[in-house]
Amino acid sequence: MAEKTDSIEMLLNHDELMLVASLLGQNSVIGLTDIDRAADATPSLAQRERAAAQSLLARQLASLGPNGSPRIDRRIISAVRTCAYPQRVLIAQQSTETQQHHISLVYLTASASVMLRVVAPGKYRLTLYNKPSNALITFEQQWLSDKITSPSPNIALVVNDQVLLAVRDSVLNRDVQSAQQTLSQAGVNPIAANALTYFLGKPHSFIALQGIQLANEHMSVRSASVLQNGTSAWLLVEPPDSAPTAHHCALSTVSSAGLHQFIQRLVSL
């Protein structure tokens, strides 16, 4: 475990994290699913908890109490408590042209925050911050470019999800003319069509975002996506007046400052 002046970093596997969460009275953590196991090889919950406790003891992240139960390091307790009882959560999944996938989650409370990165299936790197905004700041520094500029005026369009998929497929097949024709038939003006197809034709990453707010046992979820290539970006959201069955997407160019403001709104800070 490495400790910094304003943050504490730790590595936990899924069973270790869930053992600590269960000791805190929580049987699930938002954004983390159980490890897939073969039906005939699935250890019982008791076996998994016992193995998790032994692992924490072996790594000196826990000690045995007077009654033989594990006494977990207080720093791990603080980190897992933040994940188990957050007020707001940001879930991000990034994929690139090389099909690399990265998953990070940010858990926010009024007094602390945690950035959790999935480093391998069922293995997590948690960084606990003593300020509620620091994990979100770290997320933006690691995931979003600070050199993104948007054209003036801003470019915006609304298309059906299927249209967007067709356009992307055409661009990937280097058929830009078909992509622009598809957008034109969908009512997109030529300037917006040219800008989008030009962007999609260059290497870029795709980040799927979910902002979750919890209050009084009620959970509200908002989703969005970001396409970025280091110097320019598009923000994808559901149009505010879109019906649940409409499957339309609103796309707009956005700057680094605009992305920062959007992330803040997504988690209602």
KEDODREN-125539 format. One record per residue: residue number from 0; residue in one letter; x, y, z of N, C-alpha, C in turn. Coordinates in Angstrom, 2 decimals, always signed. Example, Ala and Ser with C-alpha at 12.3 -4.5 7.8 and 13.67 -1.06 7.14 Angstrom:
# KEDODREN-125539
0, A, +13.19, -5.69, +7.80, +12.30, -4.50, +7.80, +13.20, -3.30, +7.80
1, S, +12.85, -2.25, +7.08, +13.67, -1.06, +7.14, +12.90, +0.03, +7.87
# end
This chain:
# KEDODREN-125539
0, M, +0.85, -1.18, +0.00, +0.00, +0.00, +0.00, +0.88, +1.24, +0.00
1, A, +0.64, +2.18, -0.90, +1.42, +3.40, -0.96, +0.57, +4.55, -0.44
2, E, +1.18, +5.40, +0.40, +0.44, +6.51, +0.99, +1.05, +7.83, +0.53
3, K, +0.17, +8.77, +0.12, +0.62, +10.09, -0.28, +0.04, +11.10, +0.70
4, T, +0.38, +12.37, +0.49, -0.07, +13.38, +1.42, -1.58, +13.53, +1.42
5, D, -2.21, +13.39, +0.27, -3.65, +13.60, +0.21, -4.41, +12.38, -0.31
6, S, -3.74, +11.25, -0.48, -4.41, +10.07, -1.01, -3.74, +8.81, -0.49
7, I, -4.50, +7.73, -0.49, -4.00, +6.42, -0.08, -4.39, +5.43, -1.15
8, E, -3.45, +4.64, -1.63, -3.71, +3.70, -2.71, -3.61, +2.27, -2.19
9, M, -4.48, +1.40, -2.70, -4.49, +0.01, -2.26, -4.98, -0.90, -3.38
10, L, -4.57, -2.15, -3.34, -5.03, -3.17, -4.28, -5.91, -4.17, -3.53
11, L, -7.09, -4.43, -4.06, -7.99, -5.41, -3.47, -8.58, -6.26, -4.57
12, N, -8.80, -7.54, -4.28, -9.56, -8.34, -5.25, -11.03, -8.26, -4.90
13, H, -11.86, -8.82, -5.75, -13.31, -8.67, -5.58, -13.79, -9.23, -4.24
14, D, -13.31, -10.41, -3.90, -13.78, -11.04, -2.66, -13.31, -10.27, -1.42
15, E, -12.09, -9.71, -1.47, -11.62, -8.90, -0.35, -12.49, -7.67, -0.16
16, L, -12.78, -6.99, -1.27, -13.60, -5.78, -1.18, -15.00, -6.11, -0.66
17, M, -15.59, -7.20, -1.18, -16.95, -7.55, -0.76, -16.99, -8.05, +0.67
18, L, -15.90, -8.68, +1.15, -15.85, -9.08, +2.55, -15.90, -7.85, +3.45
19, V, -15.11, -6.85, +3.13, -15.10, -5.63, +3.93, -16.46, -4.94, +3.85
20, A, -17.04, -4.89, +2.65, -18.37, -4.27, +2.49, -19.40, -4.99, +3.35
21, S, -19.33, -6.32, +3.39, -20.30, -7.08, +4.18, -20.12, -6.82, +5.67
22, L, -18.87, -6.63, +6.10, -18.62, -6.30, +7.50, -19.19, -4.92, +7.85
23, L, -19.34, -4.08, +6.82, -19.93, -2.75, +7.01, -21.43, -2.76, +6.80
24, G, -22.01, -3.95, +6.55, -23.45, -4.07, +6.42, -23.98, -3.91, +5.01
25, Q, -23.11, -3.97, +4.00, -23.55, -3.81, +2.61, -23.17, -5.05, +1.81
26, N, -24.15, -5.63, +1.10, -23.90, -6.86, +0.34, -23.62, -6.63, -1.13
27, S, -23.62, -5.38, -1.56, -23.33, -5.09, -2.97, -22.69, -3.71, -3.06
28, V, -21.97, -3.49, -4.15, -21.33, -2.21, -4.41, -21.71, -1.79, -5.83
29, I, -22.22, -0.59, -5.96, -22.68, -0.10, -7.26, -21.54, -0.18, -8.28
30, G, -21.85, -0.76, -9.44, -20.89, -0.82, -10.54, -20.01, -2.04, -10.56
31, L, -20.01, -2.83, -9.48, -19.16, -4.02, -9.42, -20.03, -5.26, -9.43
32, T, -19.81, -6.14, -10.37, -20.56, -7.38, -10.46, -19.69, -8.53, -9.98
33, D, -20.32, -9.59, -9.58, -19.59, -10.75, -9.09, -18.78, -11.39, -10.20
34, I, -17.77, -12.13, -9.81, -16.90, -12.80, -10.78, -17.63, -14.00, -11.37
35, D, -17.54, -14.12, -12.69, -18.15, -15.28, -13.34, -17.35, -16.53, -13.00
36, R, -18.04, -17.54, -12.57, -17.38, -18.81, -12.24, -18.18, -19.96, -12.83
37, A, -17.50, -21.04, -13.13, -18.19, -22.23, -13.61, -19.11, -22.76, -12.52
38, A, -20.29, -23.20, -12.90, -21.29, -23.62, -11.91, -20.78, -24.75, -11.02
39, D, -19.97, -25.64, -11.58, -19.52, -26.78, -10.78, -18.25, -26.48, -9.99
40, A, -17.74, -25.24, -10.11, -16.51, -24.89, -9.42, -16.68, -23.64, -8.57
41, T, -17.91, -23.28, -8.30, -18.16, -22.06, -7.54, -17.99, -22.31, -6.06
42, P, -17.02, -21.65, -5.43, -16.89, -21.82, -3.97, -18.09, -21.19, -3.27
43, S, -18.38, -21.69, -2.09, -19.47, -21.12, -1.32, -19.08, -19.73, -0.84
44, L, -20.07, -18.93, -0.44, -19.80, -17.59, +0.06, -18.86, -17.66, +1.27
45, A, -19.10, -18.63, +2.15, -18.26, -18.76, +3.33, -16.81, -19.06, +2.95
46, Q, -16.62, -19.92, +1.94, -15.26, -20.24, +1.49, -14.57, -19.01, +0.91
47, R, -15.31, -18.24, +0.14, -14.75, -17.04, -0.48, -14.39, -16.00, +0.58
48, E, -15.26, -15.84, +1.57, -14.97, -14.88, +2.64, -13.78, -15.32, +3.46
49, R, -13.67, -16.62, +3.70, -12.54, -17.14, +4.46, -11.23, -16.92, +3.69
50, A, -11.26, -17.16, +2.40, -10.07, -16.95, +1.57, -9.70, -15.47, +1.51
51, A, -10.72, -14.60, +1.43, -10.47, -13.16, +1.40, -9.85, -12.70, +2.71
52, A, -10.36, -13.19, +3.84, -9.81, -12.82, +5.15, -8.36, -13.29, +5.27
53, Q, -8.07, -14.49, +4.82, -6.71, -15.01, +4.89, -5.76, -14.18, +4.01
54, S, -6.26, -13.75, +2.85, -5.44, -12.93, +1.97, -5.11, -11.59, +2.61
55, L, -6.11, -10.95, +3.23, -5.87, -9.67, +3.90, -4.88, -9.83, +5.06
56, L, -5.02, -10.93, +5.79, -4.09, -11.20, +6.89, -2.68, -11.42, +6.37
57, A, -2.55, -12.18, +5.29, -1.23, -12.49, +4.73, -0.54, -11.22, +4.22
58, R, -1.32, -10.26, +3.74, -0.75, -9.01, +3.23, -0.67, -7.93, +4.30
59, Q, -0.95, -8.32, +5.53, -0.88, -7.42, +6.69, -1.81, -6.22, +6.53
60, L, -2.93, -6.46, +5.86, -3.97, -5.45, +5.73, -5.08, -5.69, +6.75
61, A, -4.90, -6.72, +7.56, -5.84, -7.05, +8.63, -5.08, -7.81, +9.70
62, S, -5.65, -7.82, +10.90, -5.09, -8.61, +12.00, -6.25, -9.31, +12.69
63, L, -5.94, -10.29, +13.52, -6.99, -11.02, +14.22, -7.37, -10.31, +15.51
64, G, -8.68, -10.13, +15.70, -9.18, -9.52, +16.91, -9.26, -10.53, +18.04
65, P, -9.66, -10.09, +19.24, -9.74, -10.98, +20.40, -10.65, -12.19, +20.18
66, N, -11.70, -12.02, +19.38, -12.62, -13.13, +19.15, -12.28, -13.94, +17.90
67, G, -11.13, -13.66, +17.30, -10.70, -14.41, +16.13, -11.18, -13.85, +14.81
68, S, -11.97, -12.79, +14.83, -12.45, -12.19, +13.59, -11.42, -11.18, +13.07
69, P, -11.38, -10.96, +11.74, -10.37, -10.04, +11.19, -10.65, -8.59, +11.56
70, R, -9.62, -7.86, +11.92, -9.71, -6.43, +12.16, -9.02, -5.76, +10.98
71, I, -9.82, -5.13, +10.13, -9.34, -4.59, +8.87, -8.65, -3.24, +9.08
72, D, -7.59, -3.02, +8.30, -6.89, -1.74, +8.30, -7.90, -0.61, +8.13
73, R, -7.81, +0.42, +8.96, -8.80, +1.50, +8.95, -8.85, +2.24, +7.62
74, R, -7.70, +2.28, +6.91, -7.68, +2.95, +5.61, -8.50, +2.18, +4.59
75, I, -8.45, +0.85, +4.64, -9.28, +0.04, +3.75, -10.75, +0.17, +4.13
76, I, -11.02, +0.21, +5.42, -12.40, +0.42, +5.87, -12.95, +1.73, +5.32
77, S, -12.16, +2.80, +5.39, -12.61, +4.10, +4.89, -12.87, +4.07, +3.39
78, A, -11.98, +3.41, +2.64, -12.13, +3.35, +1.19, -13.37, +2.54, +0.80
79, V, -13.51, +1.37, +1.40, -14.64, +0.50, +1.04, -15.96, +1.11, +1.52
80, R, -15.96, +1.78, +2.66, -17.18, +2.44, +3.12, -17.63, +3.49, +2.11
81, T, -16.69, +4.23, +1.55, -17.03, +5.23, +0.54, -17.65, +4.58, -0.69
82, C, -17.12, +3.41, -1.09, -17.67, +2.69, -2.25, -19.02, +2.07, -1.94
83, A, -19.19, +1.60, -0.70, -20.41, +0.89, -0.33, -21.57, +1.83, -0.04
84, Y, -21.26, +3.04, +0.42, -22.31, +3.99, +0.79, -22.06, +5.36, +0.15
85, P, -22.01, +5.41, -1.19, -21.74, +6.69, -1.85, -23.01, +7.53, -1.95
86, Q, -22.82, +8.81, -2.20, -23.93, +9.69, -2.53, -24.04, +9.89, -4.03
87, R, -22.90, +9.83, -4.70, -22.87, +9.95, -6.15, -21.80, +9.01, -6.70
88, V, -22.04, +8.50, -7.91, -21.10, +7.56, -8.54, -20.96, +7.92, -10.01
89, L, -19.74, +7.86, -10.51, -19.47, +8.01, -11.94, -18.84, +6.72, -12.43
90, I, -19.44, +6.10, -13.44, -18.91, +4.87, -14.03, -18.46, +5.19, -15.45
91, A, -17.24, +4.83, -15.78, -16.70, +5.11, -17.11, -16.09, +3.86, -17.71
92, Q, -16.42, +3.61, -18.98, -15.84, +2.49, -19.73, -15.30, +3.04, -21.04
93, Q, -14.02, +2.86, -21.25, -13.37, +3.41, -22.44, -12.91, +2.29, -23.36
94, S, -13.16, +2.46, -24.65, -12.63, +1.53, -25.66, -11.93, +2.35, -26.72
95, T, -10.86, +1.79, -27.29, -10.06, +2.48, -28.28, -10.07, +1.71, -29.59
96, E, -9.41, +2.28, -30.58, -9.32, +1.65, -31.90, -8.67, +0.27, -31.82
97, T, -7.80, +0.07, -30.83, -7.12, -1.21, -30.68, -7.91, -2.20, -29.83
98, Q, -9.18, -1.83, -29.51, -10.08, -2.68, -28.73, -9.64, -2.85, -27.28
99, Q, -8.79, -1.94, -26.81, -8.43, -1.95, -25.40, -9.58, -1.37, -24.59
100, H, -9.86, -1.97, -23.45, -10.97, -1.53, -22.62, -10.45, -1.14, -21.24
101, H, -10.90, -0.01, -20.75, -10.53, +0.46, -19.42, -11.81, +0.82, -18.68
102, I, -11.86, +0.45, -17.41, -13.04, +0.73, -16.60, -12.59, +1.43, -15.32
103, S, -13.21, +2.55, -15.01, -12.95, +3.25, -13.76, -14.28, +3.68, -13.15
104, L, -14.32, +3.75, -11.83, -15.49, +4.21, -11.11, -15.05, +5.23, -10.08
105, V, -15.85, +6.27, -9.92, -15.58, +7.29, -8.92, -16.74, +7.29, -7.94
106, Y, -16.41, +7.13, -6.65, -17.42, +7.12, -5.59, -17.23, +8.39, -4.76
107, L, -18.33, +9.13, -4.56, -18.26, +10.43, -3.90, -19.19, +10.48, -2.70
108, T, -18.67, +10.99, -1.59, -19.49, +11.29, -0.42, -19.19, +12.73, -0.01
109, A, -19.83, +13.19, +1.05, -19.63, +14.56, +1.49, -18.25, +14.78, +2.10
110, S, -17.58, +13.70, +2.52, -16.30, +13.86, +3.23, -15.12, +13.17, +2.56
111, A, -15.36, +12.32, +1.58, -14.25, +11.57, +0.96, -14.65, +11.14, -0.45
112, S, -13.67, +10.64, -1.18, -13.95, +10.12, -2.52, -12.95, +9.02, -2.83
113, V, -13.35, +8.11, -3.71, -12.51, +6.98, -4.11, -12.55, +6.85, -5.62
114, M, -11.39, +6.68, -6.23, -11.33, +6.30, -7.63, -10.93, +4.83, -7.68
115, L, -11.75, +4.02, -8.29, -11.51, +2.58, -8.40, -11.25, +2.24, -9.86
116, R, -10.10, +1.63, -10.13, -9.75, +1.22, -11.49, -9.69, -0.30, -11.55
117, V, -10.33, -0.86, -12.55, -10.29, -2.30, -12.76, -8.99, -2.62, -13.49
118, V, -8.05, -3.26, -12.80, -6.74, -3.54, -13.38, -6.69, -4.92, -14.02
119, A, -7.61, -5.79, -13.66, -7.76, -7.13, -14.23, -9.13, -7.63, -13.77
120, P, -9.67, -8.67, -14.41, -10.97, -9.17, -13.96, -10.96, -9.51, -12.47
121, G, -11.83, -8.86, -11.71, -11.92, -9.12, -10.28, -10.80, -8.54, -9.44
122, K, -9.98, -7.63, -10.02, -8.89, -7.01, -9.27, -8.98, -5.50, -9.44
123, Y, -8.91, -4.78, -8.32, -9.15, -3.34, -8.32, -8.03, -2.58, -7.64
124, R, -7.72, -1.41, -8.20, -6.83, -0.45, -7.56, -7.69, +0.71, -7.05
125, L, -7.72, +0.89, -5.75, -8.52, +1.93, -5.13, -7.60, +3.04, -4.63
126, T, -7.99, +4.28, -4.91, -7.29, +5.43, -4.36, -8.29, +6.23, -3.55
127, L, -8.01, +6.35, -2.26, -8.88, +7.08, -1.33, -8.35, +8.50, -1.15
128, Y, -9.24, +9.49, -1.33, -8.89, +10.89, -1.18, -9.64, +11.47, +0.01
129, N, -8.99, +12.38, +0.71, -9.63, +12.98, +1.87, -10.48, +14.19, +1.53
130, K, -10.62, +14.47, +0.24, -11.52, +15.52, -0.21, -12.50, +14.92, -1.22
131, P, -13.78, +15.32, -1.15, -14.79, +14.69, -2.01, -14.60, +14.94, -3.50
132, S, -13.89, +16.01, -3.87, -13.75, +16.33, -5.29, -12.49, +15.77, -5.93
133, N, -11.53, +15.30, -5.12, -10.23, +14.93, -5.67, -10.26, +13.73, -6.61
134, A, -11.10, +12.74, -6.31, -11.18, +11.57, -7.19, -11.71, +11.97, -8.56
135, L, -12.66, +12.89, -8.59, -13.21, +13.35, -9.86, -12.17, +14.15, -10.64
136, I, -11.37, +14.94, -9.94, -10.29, +15.68, -10.59, -9.29, +14.72, -11.22
137, T, -8.91, +13.68, -10.47, -7.98, +12.68, -10.99, -8.57, +11.97, -12.20
138, F, -9.86, +11.63, -12.12, -10.52, +10.98, -13.26, -10.40, +11.84, -14.50
139, E, -10.71, +13.12, -14.40, -10.66, +14.00, -15.57, -9.24, +14.11, -16.11
140, Q, -8.25, +14.17, -15.22, -6.86, +14.27, -15.66, -6.42, +13.03, -16.42
141, Q, -6.90, +11.87, -16.00, -6.47, +10.61, -16.61, -7.29, +10.23, -17.84
142, W, -8.54, +10.66, -17.89, -9.44, +10.19, -18.94, -9.75, +11.23, -20.01
143, L, -9.67, +12.51, -19.69, -10.08, +13.55, -20.63, -8.91, +14.45, -20.97
144, S, -8.75, +14.75, -22.25, -7.69, +15.64, -22.67, -8.00, +17.07, -22.24
145, D, -6.97, +17.81, -21.85, -7.17, +19.22, -21.49, -6.81, +20.15, -22.65
146, K, -6.64, +19.57, -23.85, -6.26, +20.35, -25.02, -7.35, +20.36, -26.09
147, I, -8.57, +19.99, -25.69, -9.66, +19.89, -26.65, -10.29, +21.27, -26.88
148, T, -10.40, +21.63, -28.14, -11.10, +22.86, -28.50, -12.27, +22.50, -29.39
149, S, -13.33, +23.30, -29.32, -14.49, +23.06, -30.17, -14.60, +24.20, -31.16
150, P, -15.14, +23.93, -32.35, -15.25, +24.99, -33.37, -16.23, +26.06, -32.93
151, S, -16.11, +27.22, -33.53, -17.05, +28.31, -33.26, -17.71, +28.72, -34.58
152, P, -19.03, +28.60, -34.68, -19.95, +28.17, -33.62, -19.90, +26.65, -33.41
153, N, -20.44, +26.24, -32.29, -20.49, +24.82, -31.95, -21.33, +24.06, -32.98
154, I, -20.95, +22.81, -33.27, -21.68, +21.99, -34.23, -22.53, +20.99, -33.47
155, A, -23.80, +20.90, -33.81, -24.71, +19.99, -33.12, -25.67, +19.36, -34.10
156, L, -26.06, +18.11, -33.83, -27.02, +17.41, -34.66, -27.72, +16.34, -33.85
157, V, -28.88, +15.91, -34.33, -29.64, +14.84, -33.70, -29.95, +13.80, -34.76
158, V, -29.59, +12.54, -34.49, -29.85, +11.45, -35.43, -30.34, +10.23, -34.69
159, N, -30.94, +9.33, -35.43, -31.34, +8.04, -34.89, -30.09, +7.21, -34.60
160, D, -30.17, +6.38, -33.57, -29.02, +5.54, -33.21, -28.55, +4.69, -34.38
161, Q, -29.49, +4.14, -35.15, -29.14, +3.28, -36.28, -28.43, +4.06, -37.36
162, V, -28.82, +5.32, -37.54, -28.14, +6.17, -38.52, -26.69, +6.38, -38.10
163, L, -26.48, +6.63, -36.83, -25.12, +6.86, -36.34, -24.26, +5.61, -36.51
164, L, -24.84, +4.44, -36.24, -24.09, +3.20, -36.42, -23.74, +2.98, -37.89
165, A, -24.69, +3.28, -38.77, -24.45, +3.11, -40.22, -23.35, +4.06, -40.69
166, V, -23.38, +5.29, -40.18, -22.36, +6.27, -40.55, -20.99, +5.80, -40.08
167, R, -20.91, +5.34, -38.85, -19.63, +4.88, -38.32, -19.10, +3.69, -39.12
168, D, -19.98, +2.75, -39.45, -19.54, +1.59, -40.24, -19.02, +2.03, -41.61
169, S, -19.70, +2.98, -42.24, -19.26, +3.46, -43.55, -17.89, +4.12, -43.46
170, V, -17.68, +4.93, -42.42, -16.39, +5.61, -42.27, -15.29, +4.58, -42.00
171, L, -15.58, +3.58, -41.16, -14.57, +2.55, -40.89, -14.20, +1.78, -42.15
172, N, -15.15, +1.67, -43.08, -14.90, +1.01, -44.36, -14.36, +1.99, -45.41
173, R, -14.00, +3.20, -44.95, -13.42, +4.26, -45.79, -14.37, +4.70, -46.91
174, D, -15.66, +4.60, -46.64, -16.66, +5.07, -47.59, -17.32, +6.33, -47.02
175, V, -16.55, +7.43, -47.04, -17.01, +8.68, -46.43, -18.21, +9.23, -47.18
176, Q, -18.23, +9.04, -48.50, -19.33, +9.57, -49.29, -20.66, +8.96, -48.85
177, S, -20.68, +7.63, -48.64, -21.91, +6.98, -48.18, -22.31, +7.48, -46.79
178, A, -21.30, +7.70, -45.93, -21.59, +8.20, -44.59, -22.23, +9.57, -44.65
179, Q, -21.70, +10.45, -45.47, -22.26, +11.79, -45.59, -23.65, +11.76, -46.23
180, Q, -23.84, +10.85, -47.17, -25.15, +10.71, -47.79, -26.19, +10.23, -46.78
181, T, -25.80, +9.29, -45.94, -26.71, +8.80, -44.89, -27.12, +9.92, -43.95
182, L, -26.16, +10.76, -43.57, -26.47, +11.88, -42.69, -27.36, +12.91, -43.40
183, S, -27.07, +13.15, -44.66, -27.90, +14.09, -45.43, -29.34, +13.63, -45.52
184, Q, -29.54, +12.33, -45.76, -30.89, +11.78, -45.84, -31.60, +11.85, -44.49
185, A, -30.81, +11.90, -43.41, -31.40, +12.00, -42.07, -31.65, +13.45, -41.68
186, G, -31.38, +14.39, -42.60, -31.67, +15.79, -42.34, -30.53, +16.57, -41.73
187, V, -29.31, +16.01, -41.71, -28.16, +16.69, -41.13, -27.57, +17.63, -42.18
188, N, -27.25, +18.87, -41.79, -26.71, +19.83, -42.76, -25.29, +19.45, -43.15
189, P, -24.81, +19.87, -44.31, -23.50, +19.44, -44.83, -22.33, +19.78, -43.91
190, I, -22.36, +20.94, -43.25, -21.24, +21.32, -42.38, -21.11, +20.33, -41.23
191, A, -22.23, +20.01, -40.59, -22.21, +19.07, -39.48, -21.82, +17.67, -39.96
192, A, -22.34, +17.27, -41.12, -22.03, +15.94, -41.67, -20.54, +15.82, -41.97
193, N, -19.95, +16.87, -42.58, -18.53, +16.84, -42.90, -17.68, +16.78, -41.63
194, A, -18.07, +17.55, -40.62, -17.29, +17.58, -39.37, -17.32, +16.23, -38.67
195, L, -18.50, +15.60, -38.62, -18.61, +14.32, -37.93, -17.85, +13.22, -38.67
196, T, -18.02, +13.12, -39.97, -17.35, +12.05, -40.72, -15.83, +12.25, -40.71
197, Y, -15.38, +13.50, -40.73, -13.94, +13.76, -40.66, -13.39, +13.28, -39.33
198, F, -14.12, +13.59, -38.24, -13.69, +13.16, -36.91, -13.65, +11.64, -36.82
199, L, -14.72, +10.97, -37.26, -14.80, +9.52, -37.14, -13.74, +8.81, -37.96
200, G, -13.24, +9.48, -38.99, -12.22, +8.87, -39.84, -10.83, +8.88, -39.24
201, K, -10.65, +9.59, -38.12, -9.35, +9.65, -37.44, -9.38, +8.75, -36.20
202, P, -8.23, +8.26, -35.73, -8.21, +7.45, -34.50, -8.82, +8.21, -33.33
203, H, -9.66, +7.54, -32.58, -10.31, +8.19, -31.45, -10.71, +7.12, -30.43
204, S, -11.05, +7.57, -29.25, -11.52, +6.66, -28.20, -12.98, +6.97, -27.89
205, F, -13.66, +5.97, -27.34, -15.08, +6.08, -26.99, -15.20, +5.84, -25.49
206, I, -15.82, +6.77, -24.79, -16.01, +6.65, -23.35, -17.50, +6.67, -23.04
207, A, -18.00, +5.56, -22.50, -19.40, +5.48, -22.05, -19.45, +5.88, -20.59
208, L, -20.34, +6.80, -20.25, -20.42, +7.35, -18.90, -21.80, +7.11, -18.30
209, Q, -21.80, +6.88, -17.00, -23.05, +6.83, -16.23, -22.84, +7.64, -14.96
210, G, -23.73, +8.59, -14.74, -23.72, +9.35, -13.50, -24.88, +8.89, -12.64
211, I, -24.60, +8.52, -11.41, -25.62, +7.97, -10.51, -25.70, +8.83, -9.26
212, Q, -26.91, +9.21, -8.90, -27.12, +9.97, -7.67, -28.06, +9.18, -6.77
213, L, -27.69, +9.08, -5.49, -28.50, +8.33, -4.53, -28.96, +9.26, -3.42
214, A, -30.26, +9.24, -3.15, -30.82, +10.07, -2.09, -32.11, +9.43, -1.58
215, N, -32.19, +9.24, -0.26, -33.40, +8.69, +0.36, -33.83, +7.37, -0.29
216, E, -32.86, +6.49, -0.48, -33.09, +5.16, -1.06, -33.59, +5.22, -2.51
217, H, -33.44, +6.38, -3.14, -33.82, +6.52, -4.55, -32.57, +6.70, -5.39
218, M, -32.51, +6.03, -6.52, -31.37, +6.11, -7.42, -31.79, +6.70, -8.75
219, S, -31.10, +7.74, -9.17, -31.32, +8.31, -10.50, -30.05, +8.13, -11.33
220, V, -30.24, +7.76, -12.60, -29.11, +7.43, -13.47, -29.20, +8.26, -14.75
221, R, -28.09, +8.87, -15.13, -28.00, +9.59, -16.40, -26.81, +9.05, -17.18
222, S, -27.00, +8.88, -18.47, -25.96, +8.29, -19.31, -25.52, +9.27, -20.40
223, A, -24.30, +9.12, -20.84, -23.76, +9.93, -21.92, -22.53, +9.23, -22.47
224, S, -22.01, +9.72, -23.56, -20.78, +9.17, -24.14, -19.92, +10.31, -24.66
225, V, -18.62, +10.07, -24.69, -17.67, +11.04, -25.20, -16.79, +10.37, -26.25
226, L, -16.66, +10.99, -27.40, -15.70, +10.58, -28.42, -14.60, +11.63, -28.43
227, Q, -13.35, +11.22, -28.29, -12.26, +12.20, -28.25, -11.02, +11.64, -28.93
228, N, -10.21, +12.56, -29.47, -8.97, +12.14, -30.11, -7.77, +12.94, -29.64
229, G, -7.91, +13.64, -28.53, -6.79, +14.40, -27.99, -6.89, +15.88, -28.25
230, T, -7.44, +16.26, -29.40, -7.56, +17.68, -29.73, -9.00, +18.11, -29.99
231, S, -9.88, +17.17, -30.24, -11.29, +17.51, -30.45, -12.16, +16.39, -29.87
232, A, -13.42, +16.72, -29.61, -14.30, +15.75, -28.97, -15.75, +16.04, -29.33
233, W, -16.56, +14.97, -29.27, -18.00, +15.07, -29.44, -18.66, +14.49, -28.19
234, L, -19.71, +15.14, -27.75, -20.50, +14.67, -26.62, -21.80, +14.10, -27.14
235, L, -22.16, +12.87, -26.68, -23.38, +12.20, -27.12, -24.31, +12.05, -25.92
236, V, -25.51, +12.59, -26.04, -26.51, +12.48, -24.98, -27.87, +12.21, -25.61
237, E, -28.81, +11.78, -24.78, -30.18, +11.61, -25.26, -30.86, +12.97, -25.30
238, P, -31.51, +13.32, -26.41, -32.18, +14.62, -26.47, -33.18, +14.77, -25.33
239, P, -33.28, +15.96, -24.73, -34.17, +16.15, -23.58, -35.64, +15.89, -23.89
240, D, -36.04, +16.09, -25.14, -37.45, +15.89, -25.50, -37.69, +14.56, -26.20
241, S, -36.71, +13.64, -26.12, -36.82, +12.36, -26.81, -37.70, +11.39, -26.03
242, A, -38.57, +10.70, -26.73, -39.40, +9.68, -26.09, -38.54, +8.46, -25.79
243, P, -38.89, +7.67, -24.76, -38.08, +6.50, -24.38, -37.86, +5.51, -25.52
244, T, -38.78, +5.46, -26.47, -38.66, +4.51, -27.57, -38.13, +5.13, -28.85
245, A, -37.73, +6.41, -28.80, -37.31, +7.11, -30.01, -35.92, +6.70, -30.47
246, H, -35.03, +6.37, -29.52, -33.65, +5.93, -29.81, -32.92, +6.97, -30.66
247, H, -33.02, +8.22, -30.25, -32.29, +9.28, -30.91, -31.11, +9.71, -30.04
248, C, -30.10, +10.27, -30.70, -28.90, +10.71, -30.01, -28.57, +12.14, -30.44
249, A, -28.27, +12.98, -29.48, -27.84, +14.35, -29.76, -26.32, +14.41, -29.66
250, L, -25.66, +14.86, -30.71, -24.21, +14.98, -30.76, -23.84, +16.44, -30.88
251, S, -22.80, +16.83, -30.17, -22.31, +18.21, -30.27, -20.83, +18.24, -30.00
252, T, -20.12, +19.12, -30.69, -18.71, +19.32, -30.41, -18.58, +19.98, -29.04
253, V, -17.47, +19.72, -28.38, -17.31, +20.21, -27.02, -15.84, +20.45, -26.72
254, S, -15.56, +21.44, -25.89, -14.19, +21.75, -25.49, -13.85, +21.04, -24.18
255, S, -12.58, +21.14, -23.76, -12.18, +20.55, -22.48, -12.98, +21.18, -21.33
256, A, -13.17, +22.50, -21.38, -13.95, +23.16, -20.33, -15.40, +22.69, -20.35
257, G, -15.94, +22.49, -21.55, -17.31, +22.00, -21.66, -17.46, +20.59, -21.11
258, L, -16.46, +19.73, -21.35, -16.50, +18.38, -20.80, -16.43, +18.41, -19.28
259, H, -15.58, +19.28, -18.74, -15.49, +19.41, -17.28, -16.84, +19.82, -16.69
260, Q, -17.48, +20.79, -17.29, -18.78, +21.25, -16.80, -19.82, +20.14, -16.91
261, F, -19.76, +19.37, -18.00, -20.74, +18.30, -18.17, -20.55, +17.21, -17.12
262, I, -19.29, +16.82, -16.86, -19.03, +15.80, -15.84, -19.54, +16.26, -14.48
263, Q, -19.33, +17.53, -14.17, -19.84, +18.05, -12.91, -21.36, +17.93, -12.83
264, R, -22.03, +18.24, -13.93, -23.50, +18.13, -13.94, -23.93, +16.68, -13.89
265, L, -23.17, +15.79, -14.51, -23.55, +14.39, -14.57, -23.61, +13.77, -13.18
266, V, -22.74, +14.21, -12.31, -22.77, +13.68, -10.94, -23.35, +14.71, -9.96
267, S, -23.94, +15.78, -10.53, -24.67, +16.78, -9.73, -23.82, +17.41, -8.63
268, L, -22.61, +17.81, -8.99, -21.77, +18.49, -8.01, -22.05, +19.98, -8.04
# end
